[in-house]
Amino acid sequence: MATYAVNVCDLSTLQQRDFIASLLFSVEILTSDVVDAEGNRMDGSAIILSCENTRIEAIIQIIRKKYSKNIMRIYRSETGKGGWKRV
């Protein structure tokens, strides 16, 4: 089962200006686990999402209709311990 994470900087920026983004990434699916998804980049920290993959994939489809991969960075890892790729 894959693990998904959302970029902290992108999430906080979009939540301030987009009400839909704040609803999609509600507190109930965000964990307190933060990973370094982009190596040594200053803005590469991401919060792991904790819900079933079908729900996460549906959220990603909605987000992708409005935002590109460069504006809202969402990552996927097969193990959850590394090898993060943008979705």
C-alpha positions in Angstrom: 0.0 0.0 0.0 1.4 3.4 -1.0 1.9 6.3 1.3 0.9 9.9 0.3 2.1 13.2 1.6 1.4 16.9 0.9 3.9 19.7 0.8 3.7 21.8 4.0 4.4 25.2 2.3 2.0 24.6 -0.6 -0.8 23.4 1.7 -0.5 26.4 4.1 -0.4 28.9 1.2 -3.4 27.4 -0.6 -5.4 27.1 2.6 -5.2 30.8 3.1 -6.6 31.7 -0.3 -8.7 28.7 -1.3 -11.5 27.4 0.9 -11.8 24.2 -1.1 -8.2 23.2 -0.5 -8.7 23.7 3.2 -11.8 21.4 3.2 -10.1 18.7 1.1 -7.1 18.5 3.4 -9.0 18.6 6.6 -7.3 17.9 9.9 -8.8 14.4 10.1 -6.6 13.2 7.3 -3.3 15.0 8.2 -0.9 13.3 10.6 1.8 14.8 12.7 4.4 12.9 10.7 6.6 15.1 8.6 9.0 13.7 6.0 11.7 15.3 3.8 10.2 14.6 0.4 12.5 16.6 -1.8 16.0 16.0 -0.4 17.7 19.0 1.1 15.4 21.7 -0.3 14.2 24.2 2.3 10.6 23.8 1.2 10.7 20.0 0.7 8.9 19.0 4.0 5.6 17.2 3.6 2.9 15.9 5.9 1.8 12.3 5.6 -1.9 11.7 4.8 -3.7 9.1 6.8 -6.8 7.7 5.1 -7.6 5.0 2.6 -5.8 5.4 -0.8 -9.1 5.6 -2.7 -10.0 8.8 -0.8 -6.5 10.3 -1.2 -6.6 9.5 -5.0 -10.0 11.2 -5.3 -8.7 14.3 -3.5 -5.7 14.4 -5.8 -7.9 14.3 -8.8 -9.9 17.2 -7.5 -6.8 19.2 -6.7 -5.2 18.5 -10.1 -8.2 19.9 -11.9 -7.4 23.3 -10.4 -3.6 23.2 -9.5 -0.6 21.9 -11.3 2.1 19.7 -9.8 4.3 22.8 -9.2 1.7 24.8 -7.3 0.4 21.9 -5.1 3.1 19.3 -4.5 1.7 15.9 -3.5 4.0 12.9 -3.1 3.7 9.2 -3.2 6.1 6.5 -1.8 5.7 2.8 -2.0 7.2 2.3 1.5 6.6 5.6 3.2 10.2 5.8 4.2 11.8 7.3 1.1 11.7 7.4 -2.7 9.0 10.1 -2.8 7.7 11.0 -6.3 5.4 13.9 -7.2 1.9 12.9 -8.2 
